[in-house]
Amino acid sequence: MDQLITIELFGQAYTFRTSGQVSRATEITNYVAGEVEKVRAAGEAPSKLDMVILAALNIANDYFEVRSSRQDLVRDMDQRCKILIEHIDTNT
């Protein structure tokens, strides 16, 4: 069932429909609003659009850092599994 979620940015409410988990959508909207607020508080951007773009770039950077960390973790786990399999094969 679709649910309505509202995010407030710059005193303006934006409502959208989500078909997923409401708690997850709320967590995402809070994260986005928090990132926009960080940019606003830092005074890094002269306009609202600039603030939103900088927040989006910060969010994208966070995403790519997590994705890279995940890839490193998967490679590490793969390597460790190979070592364990070799150890099991040579000791049986």
ROLO-355086 format. One record per residue: residue number from 1; residue in one letter; x, y, z of N, C-alpha, C in turn. Coordinates in steps of 0.1 Angstrom, whole numbers, plus 5000, padded with zeros to 4 digits. Example, Ala and Ser with C-alpha at 12.3 -4.5 7.8 and 13.67 -1.06 7.14 Angstrom:
ROLO-355086
1 / A / 5132 / 4943 / 5078 / 5123 / 4955 / 5078 / 5132 / 4967 / 5078
2 / S / 5128 / 4978 / 5071 / 5137 / 4989 / 5071 / 5129 / 5000 / 5079
END
This chain:
ROLO-355086
1 / M / 5008 / 4988 / 5000 / 5000 / 5000 / 5000 / 5009 / 5012 / 5000
2 / D / 5006 / 5022 / 4991 / 5013 / 5034 / 4991 / 5011 / 5043 / 5003
3 / Q / 5021 / 5050 / 5007 / 5020 / 5059 / 5019 / 5026 / 5072 / 5014
4 / L / 5021 / 5083 / 5021 / 5026 / 5096 / 5018 / 5037 / 5100 / 5028
5 / I / 5048 / 5105 / 5023 / 5059 / 5109 / 5032 / 5061 / 5124 / 5029
6 / T / 5064 / 5132 / 5039 / 5067 / 5146 / 5037 / 5081 / 5149 / 5042
7 / I / 5088 / 5157 / 5034 / 5101 / 5162 / 5038 / 5100 / 5178 / 5037
8 / E / 5106 / 5184 / 5047 / 5106 / 5199 / 5047 / 5120 / 5204 / 5044
9 / L / 5121 / 5212 / 5034 / 5133 / 5219 / 5030 / 5131 / 5234 / 5029
10 / F / 5139 / 5242 / 5035 / 5137 / 5256 / 5034 / 5123 / 5261 / 5038
11 / G / 5117 / 5255 / 5047 / 5104 / 5259 / 5051 / 5092 / 5254 / 5042
12 / Q / 5096 / 5247 / 5032 / 5086 / 5242 / 5022 / 5085 / 5227 / 5024
13 / A / 5072 / 5223 / 5025 / 5069 / 5208 / 5026 / 5068 / 5202 / 5012
14 / Y / 5075 / 5191 / 5010 / 5074 / 5183 / 4998 / 5069 / 5169 / 5002
15 / T / 5058 / 5165 / 4996 / 5051 / 5153 / 4999 / 5053 / 5143 / 4987
16 / F / 5056 / 5131 / 4990 / 5057 / 5121 / 4979 / 5051 / 5108 / 4984
17 / R / 5049 / 5099 / 4974 / 5043 / 5086 / 4977 / 5054 / 5076 / 4977
18 / T / 5053 / 5067 / 4987 / 5063 / 5056 / 4987 / 5055 / 5043 / 4988
19 / S / 5060 / 5033 / 4980 / 5054 / 5020 / 4981 / 5062 / 5010 / 4990
20 / G / 5073 / 5015 / 4995 / 5082 / 5007 / 5003 / 5079 / 5009 / 5018
21 / Q / 5089 / 5006 / 5026 / 5087 / 5007 / 5040 / 5087 / 5022 / 5044
22 / V / 5077 / 5026 / 5052 / 5076 / 5040 / 5056 / 5088 / 5044 / 5065
23 / S / 5092 / 5035 / 5074 / 5103 / 5038 / 5082 / 5116 / 5041 / 5074
24 / R / 5118 / 5033 / 5064 / 5130 / 5035 / 5055 / 5129 / 5048 / 5048
25 / A / 5117 / 5051 / 5042 / 5115 / 5064 / 5035 / 5117 / 5076 / 5044
26 / T / 5112 / 5075 / 5057 / 5114 / 5085 / 5067 / 5129 / 5087 / 5070
27 / E / 5136 / 5076 / 5071 / 5150 / 5077 / 5074 / 5157 / 5084 / 5063
28 / I / 5154 / 5081 / 5051 / 5160 / 5087 / 5039 / 5157 / 5102 / 5039
29 / T / 5144 / 5106 / 5041 / 5141 / 5120 / 5040 / 5148 / 5128 / 5052
30 / N / 5149 / 5122 / 5063 / 5156 / 5128 / 5074 / 5171 / 5130 / 5071
31 / Y / 5177 / 5120 / 5064 / 5191 / 5121 / 5060 / 5193 / 5132 / 5050
32 / V / 5184 / 5133 / 5040 / 5185 / 5143 / 5030 / 5183 / 5157 / 5036
33 / A / 5173 / 5159 / 5045 / 5171 / 5171 / 5051 / 5183 / 5175 / 5060
34 / G / 5189 / 5165 / 5066 / 5201 / 5168 / 5075 / 5213 / 5172 / 5066
35 / E / 5215 / 5166 / 5055 / 5226 / 5170 / 5046 / 5224 / 5184 / 5041
36 / V / 5211 / 5188 / 5037 / 5208 / 5201 / 5032 / 5211 / 5211 / 5044
37 / E / 5207 / 5208 / 5056 / 5209 / 5217 / 5067 / 5224 / 5219 / 5070
38 / K / 5232 / 5208 / 5069 / 5246 / 5209 / 5071 / 5252 / 5220 / 5061
39 / V / 5248 / 5219 / 5048 / 5253 / 5228 / 5038 / 5249 / 5242 / 5041
40 / R / 5236 / 5243 / 5045 / 5231 / 5257 / 5048 / 5238 / 5263 / 5060
41 / A / 5240 / 5255 / 5071 / 5247 / 5260 / 5083 / 5262 / 5264 / 5080
42 / A / 5268 / 5257 / 5071 / 5282 / 5260 / 5067 / 5283 / 5272 / 5059
43 / G / 5272 / 5277 / 5053 / 5272 / 5289 / 5045 / 5280 / 5287 / 5032
44 / E / 5280 / 5274 / 5027 / 5288 / 5271 / 5015 / 5282 / 5275 / 5002
45 / A / 5269 / 5278 / 5002 / 5262 / 5280 / 4990 / 5253 / 5293 / 4991
46 / P / 5253 / 5301 / 4980 / 5245 / 5313 / 4981 / 5230 / 5311 / 4978
47 / S / 5226 / 5301 / 4971 / 5212 / 5299 / 4968 / 5207 / 5286 / 4973
48 / K / 5194 / 5285 / 4974 / 5188 / 5272 / 4978 / 5191 / 5261 / 4968
49 / L / 5191 / 5264 / 4955 / 5195 / 5254 / 4945 / 5209 / 5249 / 4947
50 / D / 5218 / 5259 / 4949 / 5232 / 5255 / 4952 / 5233 / 5246 / 4964
51 / M / 5226 / 5249 / 4975 / 5226 / 5241 / 4987 / 5221 / 5227 / 4984
52 / V / 5211 / 5226 / 4976 / 5205 / 5212 / 4973 / 5215 / 5205 / 4965
53 / I / 5222 / 5211 / 4955 / 5232 / 5205 / 4947 / 5244 / 5200 / 4955
54 / L / 5249 / 5209 / 4964 / 5260 / 5205 / 4973 / 5256 / 5193 / 4982
55 / A / 5244 / 5194 / 4987 / 5239 / 5183 / 4996 / 5239 / 5170 / 4987
56 / A / 5234 / 5171 / 4975 / 5233 / 5159 / 4966 / 5247 / 5153 / 4963
57 / L / 5256 / 5162 / 4961 / 5270 / 5158 / 4959 / 5276 / 5151 / 4971
58 / N / 5273 / 5157 / 4983 / 5278 / 5151 / 4996 / 5272 / 5137 / 4997
59 / I / 5259 / 5135 / 4994 / 5252 / 5123 / 4995 / 5258 / 5113 / 4986
60 / A / 5260 / 5117 / 4973 / 5266 / 5108 / 4963 / 5280 / 5104 / 4968
61 / N / 5288 / 5113 / 4974 / 5301 / 5110 / 4979 / 5300 / 5099 / 4989
62 / D / 5291 / 5101 / 4999 / 5289 / 5091 / 5009 / 5285 / 5077 / 5003
63 / Y / 5277 / 5077 / 4993 / 5273 / 5065 / 4986 / 5285 / 5058 / 4980
64 / F / 5293 / 5066 / 4973 / 5305 / 5060 / 4966 / 5315 / 5055 / 4976
65 / E / 5317 / 5062 / 4987 / 5326 / 5057 / 4998 / 5321 / 5043 / 5003
66 / V / 5308 / 5042 / 5006 / 5302 / 5030 / 5011 / 5303 / 5019 / 5001
67 / R / 5300 / 5022 / 4988 / 5301 / 5012 / 4978 / 5316 / 5007 / 4976
68 / S / 5325 / 5016 / 4977 / 5339 / 5012 / 4976 / 5343 / 5003 / 4988
69 / S / 5339 / 5007 / 5000 / 5342 / 4999 / 5012 / 5336 / 4985 / 5011
70 / R / 5324 / 4985 / 5005 / 5317 / 4972 / 5004 / 5325 / 4963 / 4994
71 / Q / 5329 / 4969 / 4983 / 5337 / 4961 / 4973 / 5350 / 4956 / 4979
72 / D / 5357 / 4965 / 4987 / 5369 / 4960 / 4994 / 5366 / 4949 / 5003
73 / L / 5355 / 4950 / 5010 / 5351 / 4939 / 5020 / 5348 / 4926 / 5012
74 / V / 5341 / 4927 / 5001 / 5338 / 4915 / 4994 / 5350 / 4909 / 4988
75 / R / 5360 / 4917 / 4983 / 5372 / 4911 / 4978 / 5380 / 4904 / 4989
76 / D / 5380 / 4911 / 5001 / 5387 / 4905 / 5013 / 5381 / 4892 / 5017
77 / M / 5368 / 4892 / 5018 / 5361 / 4879 / 5021 / 5363 / 4868 / 5011
78 / D / 5363 / 4872 / 4998 / 5366 / 4862 / 4988 / 5380 / 4856 / 4989
79 / Q / 5389 / 4865 / 4992 / 5403 / 4860 / 4993 / 5404 / 4851 / 5006
80 / R / 5398 / 4855 / 5016 / 5399 / 4847 / 5029 / 5392 / 4833 / 5027
81 / C / 5381 / 4833 / 5019 / 5374 / 4821 / 5016 / 5383 / 4811 / 5008
82 / K / 5390 / 4817 / 4998 / 5399 / 4809 / 4990 / 5410 / 4803 / 4998
83 / I / 5415 / 4811 / 5007 / 5426 / 4806 / 5016 / 5421 / 4795 / 5025
84 / L / 5409 / 4796 / 5030 / 5403 / 4786 / 5039 / 5400 / 4773 / 5031
85 / I / 5395 / 4775 / 5019 / 5392 / 4763 / 5010 / 5405 / 4756 / 5007
86 / E / 5415 / 4763 / 5003 / 5428 / 4757 / 5001 / 5434 / 4750 / 5013
87 / H / 5432 / 4756 / 5024 / 5437 / 4750 / 5037 / 5429 / 4737 / 5040
88 / I / 5416 / 4737 / 5038 / 5408 / 4725 / 5040 / 5411 / 4714 / 5030
89 / D / 5413 / 4718 / 5017 / 5416 / 4708 / 5007 / 5430 / 4702 / 5010
90 / T / 5440 / 4709 / 5015 / 5453 / 4703 / 5017 / 5454 / 4695 / 5030
91 / N / 5444 / 4697 / 5039 / 5444 / 4690 / 5052 / 5434 / 4679 / 5053
92 / T / 5428 / 4676 / 5042 / 5418 / 4664 / 5043 / 5423 / 4653 / 5035
END
